[in-house]
Amino acid sequence: MPSTSPDTPTAAAPLSPRRRQLLDAALRVIADEGLKGLTHRAVDRRAGLPEGSCSAYWRTRHALQAALTEYVASALLGDVDRLAEQMRDCEPDEQAGMERAVELFLRWLDQRELLVARLELTMAASRDPDLAQLLADHRSRLVAVVEDIMTAAGLEQSAERAEALVASYDGILLAALLKPPPARRSFLSRSLELLGDSLTGDRPM
């Protein structure tokens, strides 16, 4: 059976149907039990596979965490890249750009398992440089897209504003998850609108 050593970058491994099945199961484990519940046995049980299936691909818990981080980051990067493509295909328009960004975050809010996994892995990455590096590309690409929106709108200090917006988005997404499900989307939309107004309101004369 295929396997990786703890030191082998999981990003290099092809994402076979079995790997995807196991990583989807790992997402559900984290969403329900937190990162502390992420074990090979828990993933096997959630995937409905024989014990030892997960460890055949990722022998250590750290290797499993790294593979899951890569999986989550790749999914989010796909969304960010699509947002960037949409922005390239339309005329520079701050309002339209921010609306598309809000739509992206609303989609992420609907993908609770993916969002919770990212938040859990982000906390783990604060103590693990390897995980932090896997998440860095996703965040830097999102910051770059937001910065492009602000630059096109003629805002000063676009890079700093974009960093602040993206950092604030994470907090708003977390706060939205703590709301009752029926209130989450309206809370997220309104909070992002207020945040955007506060950080994009000052334009050069």
KELUM-932595 format. One line per 3 residues: number of its first residue (from 1); for each residue y negated, x negated, z negated of N, C-alpha, C. Coordinates in Angstrom, 1 decimal. Each point is the difference from the previous one (the first is absolute). Layout:
<pts>
NUM = Y:X:Z:Y:X:Z:Y:X:Z | ...
</pts>
This chain:
<pts>
1 = 1.2:-0.8:0.0:-1.2:0.8:0.0:-1.2:-0.9:0.0 | -1.2:0.5:0.6:-1.2:-0.8:0.0:-0.5:-0.2:-1.4 | -0.6:-1.2:-0.2:-0.6:-0.2:-1.3:-1.2:-1.0:0.2
4 = -0.9:0.0:-1.0:-1.0:-1.0:0.0:0.0:-0.7:-1.4 | -0.4:-1.3:0.0:-0.1:-0.7:-1.2:-1.3:0.4:-0.7 | -0.2:-0.2:-1.3:-1.2:0.3:-0.6:-1.3:-0.7:0.6
7 = 0.3:-1.1:0.6:-1.2:-0.8:0.6:-0.2:0.4:1.4 | 0.8:0.8:0.6:-0.2:0.4:1.4:-1.0:1.1:0.2 | -1.1:-0.2:0.8:-1.0:1.0:0.1:0.6:1.3:0.6
10 = -0.1:1.1:-0.6:0.6:1.2:0.4:-0.7:0.5:1.3 | -1.2:-0.4:0.3:-0.7:0.5:1.1:0.7:-0.4:1.3 | 0.8:-1.1:-0.1:0.7:-0.6:1.2:1.2:0.8:0.4
13 = 0.5:0.8:-1.0:1.3:0.7:0.3:-0.3:1.3:0.8 | 0.8:0.3:1.0:-0.2:1.2:0.8:0.3:1.2:-0.9 | -0.8:1.1:0.3:0.1:1.2:-0.8:1.1:0.9:0.6
16 = 1.2:-0.2:-0.4:1.1:0.7:0.5:0.0:1.4:-0.6 | 0.7:1.0:0.6:0.1:1.3:-0.6:0.4:0.0:-1.5 | 1.0:-0.9:-0.3:0.4:-0.1:-1.4:-1.1:-0.5:-0.9
19 = -0.7:-1.0:0.4:-1.1:-0.6:-0.8:-1.0:1.1:-0.2 | -0.4:0.8:1.1:-1.0:1.0:-0.2:0.5:1.1:-1.0 | 1.3:0.3:0.1:0.5:1.0:-0.9:-0.1:-0.5:-1.5
22 = 0.3:-1.2:-0.2:-0.1:-0.6:-1.4:-1.5:-0.1:-0.4 | -0.9:-0.4:0.8:-1.4:-0.1:-0.3:-0.6:1.4:-0.3 | 0.4:1.0:0.8:-0.5:1.4:-0.2:0.5:0.4:-1.4
25 = 1.3:-0.3:-0.3:0.5:0.3:-1.3:-0.8:-0.7:-1.2 | -0.3:-1.2:0.3:-0.8:-0.8:-1.0:-1.4:0.6:-0.2 | -0.6:0.5:1.0:-1.2:0.8:-0.1:0.1:1.1:-0.9
28 = 1.1:0.8:0.1:0.2:1.2:-0.8:0.3:-0.4:-1.5 | 0.7:-1.1:-0.2:0.2:-0.5:-1.3:-1.3:-0.3:-0.7 | -0.9:-0.8:0.7:-1.2:-0.3:-0.6:-0.9:1.2:-0.3
31 = 0.0:0.9:0.9:-0.8:1.2:-0.1:0.4:0.8:-1.2 | 1.3:0.0:-0.3:0.5:0.8:-1.2:0.1:-0.7:-1.3 | 0.3:-1.3:0.1:0.3:-0.8:-1.2:-1.0:-1.2:-0.2
34 = -0.9:-0.3:0.9:-0.8:-1.1:-0.1:0.7:-1.3:0.3 | -0.7:-1.1:0.1:0.6:-1.2:0.4:1.1:-0.5:-0.9 | -0.1:0.4:-1.3:1.0:-0.4:-1.0:1.3:0.5:0.4
37 = 0.1:1.1:0.7:1.2:0.7:0.4:0.6:-0.6:1.2 | -0.6:-0.9:0.7:0.4:-0.6:1.3:1.1:-1.0:-0.3 | 1.3:0.4:0.2:1.1:-0.9:-0.1:0.9:0.3:1.2
40 = 0.9:-1.0:0.2:0.9:0.2:1.2:0.9:1.2:-0.2 | 0.5:0.2:-1.2:0.8:1.2:-0.2:-0.7:1.3:0.2 | -1.3:0.0:-0.5:-0.8:1.3:0.1:-0.2:0.3:1.5
43 = -0.3:-1.1:0.8:-0.2:0.2:1.4:1.3:0.5:0.7 | 1.1:-0.6:-0.3:1.3:0.4:0.6:0.3:1.5:-0.4 | -0.2:0.4:-1.2:0.2:1.4:-0.4:-0.9:0.9:0.8
46 = -1.3:-0.4:0.1:-1.0:0.9:0.7:0.4:0.1:1.5 | 0.5:-1.1:0.5:0.3:0.0:1.5:1.4:0.7:0.2 | 0.7:0.2:-1.0:1.4:0.6:0.2:0.9:-1.0:0.6
49 = -0.1:-1.3:-0.4:0.8:-1.0:0.6:0.8:-0.7:-1.1 | 1.1:-0.7:0.4:0.9:-0.6:-1.0:-0.8:-1.1:-0.8 | 0.3:-0.2:-1.3:-0.6:-1.0:-0.8:0.2:-1.4:0.7
52 = -1.1:-0.7:0.0:0.1:-1.4:0.7:-0.7:0.0:1.3 | -0.3:1.2:0.6:-0.6:0.1:1.3:-1.4:-0.7:0.0 | -0.8:0.3:-0.9:-1.3:-0.5:-0.1:0.0:-1.5:-0.2
55 = 0.8:-0.5:-0.9:0.0:-1.4:-0.3:0.6:-0.8:1.1 | 0.7:0.6:0.9:0.5:-0.7:1.2:-1.1:-0.4:0.9 | -1.1:0.7:0.0:-1.2:-0.3:0.8:-1.0:-0.9:-0.8
58 = -0.2:0.4:-1.3:-1.0:-0.7:-0.8:0.7:-0.3:-1.3 | 0.3:-1.3:-0.2:0.9:-0.3:-1.1:-0.7:0.1:-1.4 | -1.3:-0.3:0.0:-0.7:0.1:-1.3:-1.0:1.1:0.0
61 = -0.5:0.4:-1.2:-1.0:1.1:-0.1:-1.3:-0.5:0.6 | -0.3:-1.2:-0.1:-1.3:-0.5:0.6:0.1:0.1:1.5 | 1.2:-0.3:0.6:0.1:0.1:1.5:-0.1:1.5:0.4
64 = 0.5:0.9:-0.8:-0.1:1.4:0.3:-1.4:0.5:-0.1 | -0.7:-0.5:-1.0:-1.5:0.3:-0.2:-0.8:-0.5:1.2 | 0.3:-1.2:0.5:-0.7:-0.6:1.1:0.3:0.8:1.3
67 = 1.2:0.4:0.2:0.4:0.8:1.1:-0.7:1.4:0.0 | -0.1:0.6:-1.2:-0.6:1.3:-0.1:-1.5:-0.2:0.2 | -0.6:-1.0:-0.5:-1.5:-0.3:0.2:-0.3:-0.1:1.5
70 = 0.8:-0.8:0.7:-0.1:-0.2:1.4:0.1:1.4:0.8 | 0.9:0.8:-0.5:0.3:1.3:0.7:-1.2:0.9:-0.2 | -0.5:0.0:-1.3:-1.2:0.9:-0.3:-1.2:-0.5:0.8
73 = -0.3:-1.3:-0.1:-1.1:-0.6:0.7:0.0:0.3:1.5 | 1.2:-0.2:0.6:0.1:0.3:1.4:-0.3:1.4:0.4 | 0.5:0.9:-0.8:-0.3:1.5:0.2:-1.5:0.2:0.0
76 = -0.7:-0.5:-1.1:-1.4:0.2:-0.1:-0.8:-0.7:1.1 | 0.4:-1.2:0.4:-0.6:-0.7:1.0:0.0:0.7:1.3 | 1.1:0.7:0.3:0.1:0.8:1.2:-1.1:1.1:0.0
79 = -0.2:0.6:-1.1:-1.1:1.0:-0.1:-1.4:-0.6:0.2 | -0.2:-1.1:-0.6:-1.3:-0.7:0.1:-0.2:-0.4:1.4 | 1.0:-0.6:0.7:-0.2:-0.4:1.4:-0.3:1.2:0.9
82 = 0.6:1.1:-0.3:-0.3:1.2:0.8:-1.4:0.5:-0.2 | -0.5:-0.1:-1.2:-1.4:0.3:-0.3:-0.9:-1.0:0.7 | 0.3:-1.3:0.1:-0.8:-0.9:0.7:0.0:0.3:1.5
85 = 1.1:0.4:0.5:0.1:0.3:1.4:-0.9:1.2:0.3 | 0.1:1.0:-0.8:-0.9:1.2:0.2:-1.5:-0.4:0.0 | -0.3:-0.9:-0.9:-1.4:-0.4:-0.1:-0.5:-0.8:1.2
88 = 1.0:-0.7:0.6:-0.4:-0.8:1.2:-0.2:1.0:1.2 | 0.7:1.1:0.0:0.0:0.9:1.1:-1.1:1.0:0.0 | -0.9:0.0:-1.0:-1.1:0.9:-0.1:-1.3:-0.8:-0.1
91 = -1.1:0.7:0.2:-1.3:-0.6:-0.2:-0.2:-0.2:-1.4 | -0.8:-1.1:-0.4:-0.3:-0.3:-1.4:-0.7:1.2:-0.6 | 0.6:0.5:-1.0:-0.5:1.2:-0.7:0.5:0.0:-1.5
94 = -0.9:-0.3:-0.9:0.3:-0.1:-1.4:0.7:1.2:-0.5 | -0.5:1.2:0.3:0.5:1.2:-0.5:1.4:0.2:0.4 | 0.3:-0.1:1.3:1.3:0.1:0.6:1.0:-1.0:-0.6
97 = -0.5:-1.2:-0.1:0.8:-1.1:-0.6:0.4:0.3:-1.4 | -0.9:0.5:-0.8:0.3:0.3:-1.4:1.0:1.2:-0.1 | -0.2:1.0:0.9:0.9:1.1:0.0:1.4:-0.4:0.4
100 = 0.2:-0.9:0.9:1.3:-0.5:0.3:0.6:-0.8:-1.1 | -0.8:-0.7:-0.7:0.5:-0.8:-1.2:0.5:1.0:-1.1 | -0.8:1.1:-0.2:0.4:1.0:-1.0:1.3:0.7:0.4
103 = 0.1:0.2:1.3:1.3:0.6:0.5:1.2:-0.9:-0.3 | -0.2:-1.3:0.2:1.0:-0.9:-0.3:0.4:0.1:-1.5 | -0.9:0.0:-0.9:0.3:0.0:-1.4:0.6:1.3:-0.4
106 = -0.4:1.1:0.7:0.7:1.3:-0.3:1.4:0.0:0.4 | 0.3:-0.7:1.1:1.4:-0.1:0.4:0.8:-0.8:-1.0 | -0.6:-1.1:-0.5:0.7:-0.8:-1.0:0.2:0.8:-1.3
109 = -0.9:0.8:-0.3:0.2:0.9:-1.2:1.2:0.9:0.2 | 0.2:0.5:1.2:1.2:0.8:0.2:1.3:-0.7:0.0 | -0.1:-1.4:0.1:1.2:-0.8:0.0:0.2:-0.6:-1.4
112 = 0.3:0.9:-1.0:-0.1:-0.4:-1.4:0.9:-1.2:-0.3 | 1.2:0.0:0.5:1.0:-1.1:-0.3:-0.6:-1.4:0.5 | -0.5:0.0:1.2:-0.6:-1.2:0.6:-1.2:-0.5:-0.8
115 = -0.8:1.0:-0.4:-1.3:-0.3:-0.8:0.4:-0.5:-1.4 | 0.9:0.6:-0.7:0.4:-0.4:-1.3:0.6:-1.4:0.1 | 0.8:-0.2:1.0:0.7:-1.3:0.1:-1.1:-1.1:0.2
118 = -1.0:0.3:0.8:-1.0:-1.0:0.3:-0.8:-0.4:-1.3 | -0.3:1.1:-0.8:-0.7:-0.2:-1.2:0.8:-0.9:-1.0 | 1.3:0.4:-0.1:0.9:-0.8:-0.9:0.2:-1.4:0.4
121 = 0.1:-0.2:1.3:0.2:-1.4:0.6:-1.3:-0.8:-0.1 | -1.1:0.7:0.1:-1.3:-0.7:-0.2:-0.2:-0.5:-1.4 | 0.5:0.7:-1.0:-0.1:-0.4:-1.4:1.0:-1.2:-0.1
124 = 1.2:0.0:0.6:0.9:-1.1:-0.1:-0.6:-1.2:0.7 | -0.7:0.2:1.1:-0.6:-1.1:0.7:-1.0:-0.7:-0.7 | -0.6:0.6:-1.0:-1.1:-0.7:-0.8:0.7:-1.1:-0.9
127 = 1.3:0.1:-0.1:0.7:-1.1:-0.7:0.9:-0.8:0.8 | 0.1:0.3:1.3:0.9:-0.7:0.9:-0.7:-0.3:1.3 | -0.3:-1.3:0.2:-0.8:-0.4:1.2:0.7:0.3:1.4
130 = 1.4:0.0:-0.1:0.7:0.3:1.3:-0.2:1.5:0.4 | 0.1:0.9:-1.0:-0.3:1.4:0.3:-1.4:0.2:0.4 | -0.9:-0.7:-0.7:-1.5:0.1:0.4:-0.3:-0.4:1.4
133 = 0.7:-1.0:0.5:-0.2:-0.4:1.4:0.5:1.0:1.0 | 1.1:0.7:-0.4:0.5:1.0:0.9:-0.9:1.2:0.1 | -0.7:0.3:-1.0:-1.0:1.1:0.0:-1.4:-0.4:0.5
136 = -0.2:-1.3:0.1:-1.4:-0.4:0.3:-0.4:0.4:1.4 | 0.9:-0.1:1.0:-0.3:0.3:1.4:-0.4:1.5:0.1 | 0.7:0.9:-0.6:-0.3:1.4:0.0:-1.4:0.3:-0.5
139 = -0.4:-0.6:-1.1:-1.3:0.2:-0.6:-1.1:-0.6:0.9 | 0.2:-1.2:0.4:-1.0:-0.7:0.8:-0.3:0.8:1.3 | 1.1:0.5:0.6:-0.2:0.7:1.3:-0.8:1.3:-0.3
142 = 0.3:0.7:-1.1:-0.7:1.2:-0.3:-1.5:-0.3:-0.3 | -0.2:-1.0:-0.7:-1.4:-0.4:-0.3:-0.8:-0.3:1.3 | 0.7:-0.7:1.0:-0.6:-0.3:1.3:-0.4:1.2:0.7
145 = 0.9:1.0:0.0:-0.3:1.3:0.7:-1.2:0.7:-0.6 | 0.0:0.1:-1.3:-1.2:0.6:-0.7:-1.2:-0.8:0.3 | 0.1:-1.3:0.0:-1.2:-0.8:0.3:-0.5:0.2:1.4
148 = 0.9:0.2:0.9:-0.5:0.3:1.4:-0.7:1.3:0.1 | 0.4:1.0:-0.8:-0.7:1.3:0.0:-1.4:-0.2:-0.5 | -0.1:-0.8:-1.1:-1.3:-0.2:-0.6:-0.9:-0.8:0.9
151 = 0.5:-1.0:0.6:-0.8:-0.9:0.9:-0.5:0.8:1.1 | 0.8:0.8:0.6:-0.4:0.9:1.2:-1.1:0.9:-0.4 | 0.0:0.4:-1.3:-1.1:0.9:-0.5:-1.2:-0.7:-0.4
154 = 0.0:-1.4:0.1:-1.2:-0.7:-0.3:-0.3:-0.3:-1.4 | 1.1:0.1:-0.8:-0.2:-0.2:-1.5:0.0:-1.5:-0.3 | -0.9:-0.3:-1.0:0.0:-1.4:-0.5:1.1:-0.3:-0.9
157 = 0.4:-1.2:-0.2:1.1:-0.4:-0.9:1.3:0.8:0.2 | 0.3:0.1:1.3:1.2:0.8:0.4:1.3:-0.5:-0.7 | 0.1:-1.3:0.0:1.3:-0.6:-0.5:0.1:0.4:-1.5
160 = -1.1:-0.2:-0.8:0.1:0.3:-1.4:0.2:1.5:-0.3 | -0.7:0.8:0.8:0.2:1.5:-0.1:1.4:0.4:0.3 | 0.6:-0.6:1.1:1.4:0.4:0.4:1.0:-0.4:-1.1
163 = -0.2:-1.2:-0.6:0.9:-0.4:-1.1:-0.1:1.0:-1.2 | -1.3:0.4:-0.3:-0.2:0.9:-1.1:0.7:1.4:0.3 | -0.2:0.4:1.2:0.6:1.3:0.4:1.5:0.0:-0.1
166 = 0.6:-1.0:0.5:1.5:0.0:0.0:0.5:-0.2:-1.4 | -0.7:-0.8:-0.8:0.5:-0.1:-1.4:-0.2:1.4:-0.7 | -1.1:0.7:0.3:-0.2:1.3:-0.6:1.0:1.0:0.5
169 = 0.4:-0.1:1.3:1.0:1.0:0.5:1.3:-0.1:-0.8 | 0.4:-1.2:-0.4:1.2:-0.1:-0.8:-0.1:0.8:-1.3 | -1.1:-0.1:-0.7:-0.2:0.7:-1.2:0.0:1.5:0.2
172 = -0.7:0.5:1.1:0.0:1.4:0.3:1.4:0.6:0.3 | 0.7:-0.8:0.8:1.4:0.4:0.3:0.8:0.2:-1.2 | -0.1:-1.0:-1.0:0.7:0.1:-1.2:-0.4:1.2:-0.8
175 = -1.3:0.3:-0.1:-0.5:1.1:-0.7:0.4:1.3:0.6 | 0.1:0.0:1.3:0.5:1.3:0.7:1.4:0.3:-0.3 | 0.9:-1.1:-0.2:1.4:0.2:-0.3:0.1:0.7:-1.4
178 = -1.0:-0.3:-0.9:0.1:0.6:-1.3:-0.5:1.4:-0.1 | -0.6:0.5:1.1:-0.4:1.4:0.0:1.2:0.9:0.3 | -0.1:1.3:-0.3:1.0:1.0:0.4:0.1:0.0:1.5
181 = 1.2:0.1:0.6:0.2:-0.1:1.4:-1.0:0.9:0.9 | -0.3:1.2:-0.4:-0.9:0.8:0.8:-1.4:-0.5:0.0 | -0.4:-0.8:-1.0:-1.4:-0.5:-0.1:-0.1:-1.4:0.7
184 = 1.0:-0.6:0.4:-0.1:-1.4:0.4:-0.8:-0.3:1.2 | 0.2:0.8:1.1:-0.6:-0.2:1.2:-1.5:0.2:-0.1 | -0.4:1.1:-0.7:-1.5:0.3:-0.1:-0.6:-1.1:-0.8
187 = 0.7:-0.4:-1.1:-0.6:-1.1:-0.8:-0.2:-1.2:0.8 | 1.0:-0.4:0.8:-0.1:-1.2:0.7:-1.1:0.0:1.1 | -0.1:1.2:0.7:-1.0:0.1:1.0:-1.4:-0.1:-0.5
190 = -0.2:0.7:-1.1:-1.3:0.1:-0.6:-0.4:-1.4:-0.6 | 1.0:-0.6:-0.7:-0.3:-1.3:-0.6:-0.3:-1.1:1.1 | 0.7:0.0:1.1:-0.2:-0.9:1.0:-1.4:0.2:0.7
193 = -0.3:1.3:0.1:-1.4:0.3:0.6:-1.1:-0.5:-0.9 | 0.1:0.2:-1.3:-1.0:-0.5:-0.9:0.0:-1.5:-0.1 | 1.1:-0.6:0.1:0.1:-1.5:0.0:-0.6:-0.6:1.2
196 = 0.3:0.6:1.2:-0.6:-0.4:1.2:-1.5:0.1:0.0 | -0.5:1.1:-0.5:-1.5:0.2:-0.1:-0.6:-1.0:-0.8 | 0.6:-0.4:-1.1:-0.6:-0.9:-1.0:0.0:-1.4:0.5
199 = 0.9:-0.4:0.9:0.1:-1.4:0.5:-0.5:-0.1:1.4 | -0.3:1.1:0.7:-0.5:-0.2:1.3:-1.4:0.6:0.2 | -0.6:0.4:-1.1:-1.3:0.7:0.1:-1.2:-0.9:0.3
202 = 0.0:-1.3:-0.4:-1.1:-0.8:0.2:0.0:-0.7:1.4 | -0.9:0.3:0.9:0.0:-0.6:1.3:-1.3:-0.9:0.1 | 0.1:-1.0:0.8:-1.2:-0.8:0.2:-1.1:0.8:0.7
205 = -1.2:-0.3:-0.3:-1.1:0.8:0.6:-0.2:-0.5:1.4
</pts>
